[in-house]
């Protein structure tokens, strides 16, 4: 069974004003089994640790080449479109 992974571009989080590290691409493995609650603590978990692995690449082509070289199935998640909210200062007081 081959592992499947997703490749996506980092997005800017809400606490970030700049665009630092948003040009890198991330390869992360998709979970193979569903998580189930632990009977002792009640926390969700499982035995599959591959979904904890995240590998950063400088370009999309480098991430694709790595997945193909290692024999992983992959799909690329397109980056969300940037939305600019342009408004004047006076719009805050409408």
C-alpha positions as CSV (number, residue, x, y, z in Angstrom):
1,X,0.0,0.0,0.0
2,X,1.5,3.4,-1.0
3,X,1.2,6.3,1.3
4,X,-0.7,9.3,0.1
5,X,0.4,12.8,0.8
6,X,-0.9,16.3,0.2
7,X,1.3,19.2,-1.0
8,X,0.2,22.7,-0.2
9,X,1.5,26.2,0.1
10,X,1.7,27.8,3.5
11,X,-0.9,30.5,4.1
12,X,-0.4,33.6,6.2
13,X,-2.0,33.2,9.6
14,X,-4.2,35.8,11.2
15,X,-1.5,37.0,13.6
16,X,1.0,37.7,10.8
17,X,1.3,41.1,9.1
18,X,4.0,40.1,6.6
19,X,4.2,37.3,4.1
20,X,7.3,35.6,5.6
21,X,7.5,31.8,4.9
22,X,4.4,31.8,2.8
23,X,6.4,31.0,-0.4
24,X,7.4,27.5,0.9
25,X,5.5,24.3,0.1
26,X,4.6,21.7,2.6
27,X,4.3,17.9,2.1
28,X,2.3,16.1,4.8
29,X,1.0,12.6,4.9
30,X,-2.7,11.9,5.0
31,X,-3.9,9.7,7.9
32,X,-4.3,6.0,7.0
33,X,-6.5,5.1,10.0
34,X,-9.1,7.0,11.9
35,X,-8.2,8.4,15.4
36,X,-10.1,6.9,18.3
37,X,-10.4,8.1,21.9
38,X,-8.0,6.7,24.4
39,X,-10.0,4.8,27.1
40,X,-7.8,6.2,29.9
41,X,-7.5,9.9,29.1
42,X,-10.3,10.4,26.5
43,X,-7.9,12.1,24.1
44,X,-8.0,11.2,20.4
45,X,-5.1,9.3,19.1
46,X,-3.9,6.4,17.1
47,X,-0.8,4.3,16.2
48,X,-0.1,6.0,12.9
49,X,2.6,8.6,13.4
50,X,3.2,9.5,9.8
51,X,0.6,12.2,9.9
52,X,3.0,14.1,12.3
53,X,5.6,14.5,9.6
54,X,5.7,17.7,7.7
55,X,8.5,18.4,5.2
56,X,9.1,21.9,3.8
57,X,10.3,22.5,0.2
58,X,11.3,25.7,-1.5
59,X,9.3,25.0,-4.7
60,X,6.3,22.9,-5.8
61,X,8.5,21.1,-8.3
62,X,10.9,20.0,-5.5
63,X,8.0,18.6,-3.4
64,X,6.6,16.7,-6.4
65,X,10.0,15.3,-7.3
66,X,10.5,14.1,-3.7
67,X,7.1,12.4,-3.6
68,X,7.7,10.7,-7.0
69,X,11.2,9.6,-6.0
70,X,9.9,8.0,-2.8
71,X,6.9,6.4,-4.5
72,X,4.2,8.3,-2.6
73,X,0.9,9.2,-4.2
74,X,0.2,12.9,-3.9
75,X,-2.3,15.6,-4.7
76,X,-1.6,19.3,-4.8
77,X,-4.0,21.6,-2.8
78,X,-4.2,25.0,-4.6
79,X,-3.4,28.0,-2.5
80,X,-6.4,30.2,-1.6
81,X,-6.8,33.4,-3.5
82,X,-5.6,36.5,-1.6
83,X,-8.4,38.9,-0.9
84,X,-7.5,42.5,-0.4
85,X,-9.9,44.6,1.7
86,X,-9.4,48.1,0.5
87,X,-11.2,50.7,2.5
88,X,-10.8,54.3,3.6
89,X,-10.4,55.3,7.2
90,X,-13.8,57.0,7.1
91,X,-15.4,53.7,6.4
92,X,-14.8,52.6,10.0
93,X,-17.3,55.2,11.2
94,X,-20.3,54.4,8.9
